[in-house]
């Protein structure tokens, strides 16, 4: 099943390799100007497992060779490289950039494992992932803040309407108390699930900084 699953991809890969090679030249250009067209496929499954030798190899490079005499090659002008990520991670590779990238692809969510990687491009990729995660957290918090504001407006409108219709001010007071509870609950949630400083929590929850500090002190007790 896995070989059939990969079949369409490798055909597409060969098509793009050939098109990339041919697209380098225009009419009248010298063929000597051609550069190698190299494809790289990262596989999340083991493709070659028929023999023990295949099971012990995770990196593959395919070039144009004669069918009956494979030692006769047209060179590496067309080259397709395959990396079986699971197998490469399992077998281990010599230290170097390729091993660092394979570790990244397989273990990017494991902080302790990634802390040992010193390859600068991989570190930059991890920094980018952390930035995207921070952006996602910021969007989530913005949503929490927006929802709290909507609740606040809704509570106030309902209270004002009820107070106007029935002539009771208690409804407005009750709504304001409910809003304050919501803000405090938001602040406590941010303290429990993030490492935000009190000033940022105060801005998001729309609370005085002194009250946020008091809430944090209560949580620690």
N, C-alpha and C positions, 0 to 999 in steps of 0.2 A: 504493500500500500504506500509506503513511504517513497519508494522509487517512482511509482506512478505519480505520486503527489509532487515530486520534484521535476518530473518530466517536462511539464509545461513551462516551468521556470527556466530550465536550462536551455530549452529551445528559444525562449524569449531572450535569454542572455546572449546566446550565439547571434541572434538577429541584431541586437544592439551593438555587439562587438564588431560585426561586419559593417554595419552602417557607420559606426564611429570611425572605423579604419578608412572606408571609402570617402567619408565626408571631409577628410583632411585635405584632399587634393581637388583642385579645379582644373578645367580643361587646359592642357599645355604644361601642367606642373610636372616636376621631376619626381619619379617614384622613389628616388633616393631620399626625398624629404619626409617620407612616411615614418611615423613613430609607432611603436608597438601599441596595440589596442588591448588593454588589460581589464578583465572583469573580475570582480570579487564578490563571492556569494557567502554569506554567513548563515549556516544552517542550524536550526534549533533541534535537530534530531540527528541520529546516526544513520548515514546513508549507506556506507559500505561496511557490511558485517558478515559477508559470506565466508571469509577465511580468518584464521587467527592473525595473519599478517595484516589484513584489512582492518581488523578490530584494533590493531596497535598503531594505526596511522590516522591522524586527524587532519593533516594538511595535504591538499591535493592540487596539482597544477597540470592542466591539460593543454597540449599544443597540437599543431597539425603534424601528424606522422603517417608514414606509409602503413597500410594495413598488414601486409605480410612481412615487412622489415621495419619494425617500429624504431629501430636505431637510426633510420633515415628520416630526418626532420626538415621541415621548411622553416625552422627557426621559431622564435617566440613572438613573431609579429602579431599573431592572434593567440591570446592566452587567457584561459579561464581558471581562476583560483577558487577553491572551495575550502572553507574552514568549518569542520564539524565541531561546534562550540562545546556541546556536552562531552564529547570524546576528548577534545583538547584540554578541557578543564580537568577531566578525570585522569588523563594520562600525565598531564603536566608537561610544560615546555621549558627549555632553557631560559634563564632570566633575560629579559629584553623587552622592547616595545610591544611585540606581538603578544607575549605572555601578559603584559600589563593590560592590553586592550581586552584580551579574553577574560581576564579577571573582572574587568569593568563590566563587560556584557553579562556575565553570569552572577556577579556579586555586588552590583552597584548599590543595592539596598542595605548592605552589611557594612556599617561604619568601621568596625574594627578591622575587617579585611581590607577595606579600601584605604585605611590609614597607612598601610604598609607600602602602598604604591607611590613611587617617587617620579614616575614618568610624567613630565610636565603637561603634555597634551591630555593625558587621562585626568590629571588634577584639574585642568581647565574644564573638562567635560563634567566632572563632579561638581565644580563650582557653579556651572550653569544649571545643573539639576537642582542644586540647593536654592539657587535664585528662583527657578520656576516654582519650587515648592513653597518658597516664601511668598511669591506672588499669589499662589493659590490660597495660602492662609490669609493673606491680606484681602483677597476677594471674598473669602468666607466671612471674615470679620466685618467687612463692609456690608455684606448681606444681613448679618446679625444686627448691625447698627441701623440699617434701613428698616428692617422689620420692627425694631424697637420704636423707631420714630413713627412708623405707621400706627403701631399700637397706641402710642402716646396721643396722636391726633384723634384716633378713634375714641379712646377713653374720654378725652376732653369734650369732644363733640357730643357724645352720648350724655355725659354729665351735664353739660350746659343745656342740652335740650330737655333732659329730665327735670333739671332745676327750674327751667323756664315754664315748663308745662305744669309742674306740680308745686312750684314755688318752694322747693327744698334745696338748700345749699349743701346738705349732707352728701348728695350724690357727687358733687364736684370734689369734695374733700376725699371721698372714697376712691374716686378715680385717680386723684393725685397720689394717694397712698399706694394704689396698685402699680402706678407707673414707677414709683420709687422702688418697689419690690422687684419689678422687672429689671431695672437698672442695676440693682445690687446683685441680682441673680446672674446677670450678664458679667459683671465684674468678677464674681466668684468663679464662674466657669472659665474665664480667661486666665485667672490665676492658677486654676487646677490643670489646665490643658496647654498652656503656653508658658514661655519664659519672658513675657513682656514686662517692661518696667512699669511702675505705678503710674507715671505720667501718661504713657500711651493708653493704659487701661482706663484712666480717668477720661481721656478724650473720647474713646470709643463708647464707654458706658454713659458718658455725659454726667459724670459725678465730680464733685470737688476732690482734689488730690488728697486732702486731709481725710475724707471719708474712705477713700480707697485704701489708704495706709491703715486706717482703723480696721477695715474688713480683713486686710491681710494679717494684721496682728491677731484678730479673732480666730482666723483659720489656723494659725500656728499654735494657739493655746490648746 
